[in-house]
Amino acid sequence: MRFKKTWAMLLAAALAASISACGNQNQNENSESTTENTTEATEDTTAASETETTEENKTNADSVKVYYGWGDSEDEAKYTTEIFCPEGAKFSDHTLKNYEEDGSVMTAEIDDEVNEYSATSNTHWHRDAYSSEPTAYPIIAQLYFDGEIDAETAAENSNCSQKVTPLGFKWNGYDVIMIETTYTFKDYGEQTDLFAGVEYDLDYWKVEEGTGEVKDLTTKALFGFDMYSYGFDDLTQDKCAWIIGELFGVDSGVSNPFAVEEDTTEAVVNVDKTALVGTWVDLTSDWEDTYIFNADGTGTFISGPEYDFTYEVNGDTLTVTFEEDDIEEYTATVDGSKLVLVDKQFGHEQSFTKSAEETGTPTEAETEESAGTDEPDSKSEIIGTWKASESGFVEIFTFKADGTGEYSYTYEGEITECGFTYEFFRSDYVDIYYDDNTEGGFEFKIADDKMTVRNEYVDGLVYTRQ
């Protein structure tokens, strides 16, 4: 249930806007050459060794070697380092394939799906290292080395600022730092790039115009990792320090901030699985949300549509698994005929009462309903037209009472439209099925004429009722 539309496009556009420096295409030529006078026995040994290394690279996903020097410089050994995979993360298939083929890579990509972050190695050179004025001298390097951005960059970006934070440990004798670069990218709104690494001395060469003389020079450069969090939690300084320490293979002085600590201060109240068996109804919800728990570990959730599931209970945790491995976890409390579920991801709390048919006595909510109590239908509040422009696009959702709707966004004067149908996964979460066979959804909260939405792509985007 992912909201795949504008925010996915926004992320892709932002990523496409970044330009990585190229070079070192021939970095392994020297290592691949052989000496003509080598004996046959030595050749056999070398070939066997190369075969063993290749086989090792195929299976070894714990580390790769990364080159961070200048183009085709001959300082390959000096600027090649081993990068380690943090606990719980993995190198991309593309990185491992290139490492297997070349013995080192220009870019190492690491992804951690559980802790929801990614890290990509990058080298930012000082302006001096370019042969001529660069066409894509990145903002991070301009602000870090020059203290300001040039006019060409300023035409596309504004409000540029940078914060440099020492992380308190070293790698190869260089201080490890965290750099947060914030700027407003034309047409896409405010961006923040997070980089962690070191400033180091780079040996490079430059050909003098006119004479053709090759000069060996030294300048400053940055080597490290661009980091990105694709979850709801930002990468804090401690998280950033731990990740970069793991990547560099040095002690950052920070314990794993992603590790789950056991709570020994308060005993977990175990929920009796047999106490869950039965039909539980929330008559205060818009569609009378109902959970039916069967004794065999299966069940059905009814909120308009019906969704079958299997469930498990461990301590006070109720794990509900729907089709396609859509898993929901709740902290559950059962007290007689009352069941309280608290969503572990969003903190949403919902109370249910055991069906009167099973308890033999009408519940207070059922009594009020039979007496004609008219509960407000909060789902109906979403019906109407909603507009937002915070993302850089002008986006409009129109929800109709018959379960259909229309979506449009405007970018650079071009309007894209798409119809959809919708239904509620729960009273505060809407699933959307677009006419182009994509689907999405978001959690929403409506107050006055404002609707605030949240999913794995956005957190707190506000739409205004039109």
Stockholm file with secondary structure:
# STOCKHOLM 1.0

chainA/1-466         MRFKKTWAMLLAAALAASISACGNQNQNENSESTTENTTEATEDTTAASETETTEENKTNADSVKVYYGWGDSEDEAKYTTEIFCPEGAKFSDHTLKNYEEDGSVMTAEIDDEVNEYSATSNTHWHRDAYSSEPTAYPIIAQLYFDGEIDAETAAENSNCSQKVTPLGFKWNGYDVIMIETTYTFKDYGEQTDLFAGVEYDLDYWKVEEGTGEVKDLTTKALFGFDMYSYGFDDLTQDKCAWIIGELFGVDSGVSNPFAVEEDTTEAVVNVDKTALVGTWVDLTSDWEDTYIFNADGTGTFISGPEYDFTYEVNGDTLTVTFEEDDIEEYTATVDGSKLVLVDKQFGHEQSFTKSAEETGTPTEAETEESAGTDEPDSKSEIIGTWKASESGFVEIFTFKADGTGEYSYTYEGEITECGFTYEFFRSDYVDIYYDDNTEGGFEFKIADDKMTVRNEYVDGLVYTRQ
#=GR chainA/1-466 SS CCCCSHHHHHHHHHHHHCCCCCCCTTTTHHHHCCCTTCCHHHHHHHHHHHHHHHHHHHHCCSEEEEECSCTTCSCTTTTEEEEECCTTCEECHHHHHHHHHHSSBSCCEEEETTTTEEEEEEEEECGGGSSSCCSCCCHHHIIIIISSCCHHHHTTEEEEEEEEEEEEEEETTEEEEEEEEEEEETTTEEEEEEEEEEEEEEEEEEECTTTCCEEEEEEEEEEEEEEEECSSSCCCHHHHHHHHHHHHTSCCSCCCTTSCCCCCSSCCCCCCHHHHCEEEEETTSTTCEEEEECTTSEEEEESSSEEEEEEEEETTEEEEECGGGCEEEEEEEEETTEEEEEETTTCCEEEEEECHHHHSSCCHHHHHHHTTCCCCCGGGGGCEEEEECTTSSEEEEEECTTSEEEEEEEETTEEEEEEEEEEEEETTEEEEEETTSCEEEEEEEEETTEEEEESSSCEEEEEEEC
#=GC SS_cons         CCCCSHHHHHHHHHHHHCCCCCCCTTTTHHHHCCCTTCCHHHHHHHHHHHHHHHHHHHHCCSEEEEECSCTTCSCTTTTEEEEECCTTCEECHHHHHHHHHHSSBSCCEEEETTTTEEEEEEEEECGGGSSSCCSCCCHHHIIIIISSCCHHHHTTEEEEEEEEEEEEEEETTEEEEEEEEEEEETTTEEEEEEEEEEEEEEEEEEECTTTCCEEEEEEEEEEEEEEEECSSSCCCHHHHHHHHHHHHTSCCSCCCTTSCCCCCSSCCCCCCHHHHCEEEEETTSTTCEEEEECTTSEEEEESSSEEEEEEEEETTEEEEECGGGCEEEEEEEEETTEEEEEETTTCCEEEEEECHHHHSSCCHHHHHHHTTCCCCCGGGGGCEEEEECTTSSEEEEEECTTSEEEEEEEETTEEEEEEEEEEEEETTEEEEEETTSCEEEEEEEEETTEEEEESSSCEEEEEEEC
//
